[in-house]
């Protein structure tokens, strides 16, 4: 045996080799000295992350559903503008059309067979045009014609003159001194049609009485007509 100058580190013997932790039988791969296995820890972290993402997805879906329900509720209870109020129907034509007595025609220019001829002025104040469909009077002893022939249309703001001619059909039954004689007028405005009586005033009553007395004098034979 030779002498040694010192004692050094023990070298592995033949057939042996140094090993890293985890290389020995029974050590899981990647095992660190004194610590848990890294692979199970990573798997656990991945599971936890997946669960967290799943919870976030569920929460987002629940929030979206809640927002959808809330939006539907808010839409259902939102303030709505009031429904438009339908326009009222136009006034009756007699409320917008005025009929005024004009002037009588002088007896000398009145055509033969006509007891009384005069003008009326028709005017419509507002609303749709008013149509004068007929002008008459209540006495069966008298008949009426108009010029221009009816129907006569009077627009809003317009004034139309109509010539009215009264004929005597029966002098026996003529009322010479009617207190408030009137004209019977049929009107329409596209929405409503009505019969209306227009009283033309005292001047018309006097002129009519004078004309009827002239056409049917008191001493005239009963049943006679103006042309007999």
C-alpha positions in Angstrom: 0.0 0.0 0.0 1.3 3.3 -1.0 1.1 6.4 1.1 -1.7 9.0 0.6 -1.2 12.7 1.0 -4.8 13.4 1.9 -8.4 12.1 1.9 -10.5 13.3 -1.0 -14.2 12.9 -1.9 -15.4 9.4 -2.2 -16.0 8.6 -5.9 -18.8 6.4 -7.0 -17.8 2.8 -7.3 -18.0 0.8 -10.3 -21.5 0.0 -11.4 -22.9 3.0 -9.6 -23.7 6.5 -10.8 -24.9 9.8 -9.4 -28.7 10.4 -9.7 -31.1 13.3 -9.6 -34.1 13.4 -7.5 -36.9 11.6 -9.2 -34.6 9.2 -10.9 -34.7 6.7 -8.1 -37.3 4.0 -8.0 -40.5 5.3 -6.4 -39.9 9.0 -7.1 -42.5 10.5 -9.3 -41.1 12.3 -12.3 -40.3 15.9 -11.6 -40.3 15.5 -7.9 -38.4 18.1 -6.1 -36.7 17.3 -2.8 -39.1 17.8 0.0 -42.0 19.2 -2.3 -45.2 17.9 -3.9 -45.4 16.7 -7.5 -45.5 19.6 -10.1 -47.8 17.8 -12.6 -50.8 17.3 -10.2 -50.4 20.9 -9.1 -50.6 22.2 -12.7 -53.6 19.9 -13.4 -55.3 21.3 -10.3 -54.6 24.9 -11.4 -56.1 24.1 -14.9 -59.2 22.7 -13.3 -59.6 25.7 -11.1 -59.1 28.1 -14.0 -61.7 26.2 -16.1 -64.2 26.3 -13.2 -63.6 30.0 -12.8 -64.2 30.6 -16.5 -67.4 28.5 -16.4 -68.6 30.5 -13.4 -67.8 33.7 -15.3 -69.7 32.5 -18.3 -72.7 31.5 -16.2 -72.6 34.9 -14.5 -72.4 36.7 -17.8 -75.4 34.7 -19.2 -77.4 35.4 -16.1 -76.5 39.1 -16.3 -77.5 39.2 -20.0 -80.8 37.5 -19.2 -81.5 39.9 -16.4 -80.7 42.9 -18.6 -83.0 41.5 -21.3 -85.8 41.0 -18.8 -85.2 44.5 -17.4 -85.1 46.0 -20.9 -88.3 44.3 -21.8 -89.9 45.6 -18.6 -88.7 49.1 -19.2 -89.9 49.0 -22.8 -93.3 47.8 -21.6 -93.7 50.5 -18.9 -92.0 53.3 -20.9 -94.0 56.5 -21.1 -96.0 56.6 -24.3 -97.1 59.8 -26.1 -100.9 60.4 -25.8 -103.0 59.0 -28.6 -103.8 61.7 -31.1 -107.2 63.2 -30.6 -109.4 62.8 -33.6 -110.5 66.0 -35.3 -114.0 66.9 -34.5 -116.5 66.6 -37.4 -117.2 69.8 -39.3 -120.1 72.0 -38.1 -123.5 71.5 -39.5 -123.8 73.4 -42.9 -126.5 75.7 -41.5 -124.0 76.8 -38.8 -121.5 78.0 -41.5 -123.7 79.2 -44.3 -125.6 82.5 -43.9 -128.4 83.5 -46.2 -129.3 87.2 -46.4 -132.1 89.0 -48.2 -130.8 91.2 -51.1 -133.0 93.3 -53.3 -136.3 92.8 -54.9 -136.6 93.2 -58.7 -138.9 96.0 -59.8 -142.3 94.8 -60.8 -141.9 96.3 -64.3 -138.8 94.1 -65.0 -140.2 91.0 -63.4 -141.0 88.3 -66.0 -144.6 87.5 -66.6 -146.0 84.8 -64.4 -143.6 85.5 -61.6 -145.2 87.2 -58.6 -142.0 88.1 -56.8 -138.3 88.0 -57.8 -135.5 88.8 -55.5 -131.8 88.0 -54.7 -130.3 86.3 -51.6 -126.7 86.3 -50.8 -125.2 83.0 -49.6 -121.8 83.0 -47.8 -119.9 80.3 -46.0 -117.8 81.4 -43.1 -115.5 78.4 -42.6 -115.1 74.7 -43.1 -115.8 72.6 -46.2 -117.9 74.0 -49.1 -121.6 74.1 -48.5 -124.0 73.0 -51.3 -127.4 74.6 -51.6 -129.4 71.7 -52.9 -132.9 73.2 -52.8 -134.7 76.4 -52.0 -138.4 76.4 -51.3 -141.1 77.9 -49.1 -143.8 76.3 -46.9 -147.0 77.6 -48.7 -148.6 75.1 -51.1 -150.1 78.1 -52.9 -146.6 79.2 -54.0 -143.8 77.5 -56.0 -140.2 78.5 -56.2 -137.5 78.5 -58.9 -133.9 79.6 -58.5 -131.2 81.0 -60.9 -128.6 79.6 -61.3 -130.4 76.2 -60.9 -129.4 74.2 -57.8 -127.2 72.8 -56.6 -125.2 75.9 -55.8 -121.8 75.4 -54.1 -120.5 78.1 -51.8 -116.9 77.7 -50.6 -115.5 79.1 -47.4 -115.0 82.8 -47.7 -117.1 83.0 -50.9 -120.3 84.9 -51.4 -122.8 83.7 -54.1 -125.9 85.5 -55.2 -129.0 83.4 -56.0 -132.1 84.8 -57.7 -135.3 83.4 -56.2 -138.5 83.6 -58.2 -141.9 83.0 -56.5 -144.9 81.9 -58.6 -148.5 82.0 -57.4 -150.2 78.7 -57.9 -153.5 79.4 -56.0 -154.5 82.9 -55.1 -157.3 81.7 -52.8 -154.8 80.2 -50.4 -152.1 82.8 -50.6 -151.2 84.3 -47.2 -150.6 87.9 -48.0 -149.6 89.1 -44.6 -147.4 86.3 -43.2 -145.7 87.6 -40.1 -142.3 86.0 -40.5 -142.1 84.2 -43.9 -139.1 82.0 -44.4 -137.3 79.9 -47.0 -136.8 76.2 -46.7 -133.3 75.3 -47.7 -131.6 71.9 -48.1 -127.9 72.0 -47.4 -125.0 69.6 -47.4 -121.2 69.9 -46.8 -120.0 66.4 -47.6 -120.3 65.2 -44.0 -123.9 66.1 -43.2 -127.1 67.0 -44.9 -129.9 69.0 -43.3 -133.1 71.0 -44.0 -133.0 74.4 -42.5 -135.4 77.4 -42.4 -134.0 80.8 -43.0 -136.0 83.8 -41.8 -135.0 86.8 -44.0 -136.3 89.6 -41.8 -139.0 92.3 -41.8 -138.0 93.9 -45.1 -138.4 90.6 -46.9 -141.8 90.1 -45.2 -143.0 93.5 -46.4 -141.8 93.1 -50.0 -143.3 89.6 -50.3 -146.7 90.8 -48.9 -146.7 93.7 -51.4 -145.8 91.5 -54.3 -148.5 88.8 -53.4 -151.1 91.5 -53.0 -150.3 92.9 -56.4 -150.4 89.4 -57.9 -153.6 88.4 -56.1 -155.7 91.5 -55.3 -158.3 91.2 -52.5 -161.1 91.8 -55.0 -159.9 89.3 -57.5 -162.2 86.4 -58.3 -161.6 83.4 -56.0 -159.4 80.8 -57.6 -158.0 83.1 -60.2 -154.3 83.2 -61.1 -152.1 86.1 -61.9 -152.3 85.5 -65.6 -156.1 85.2 -65.9 
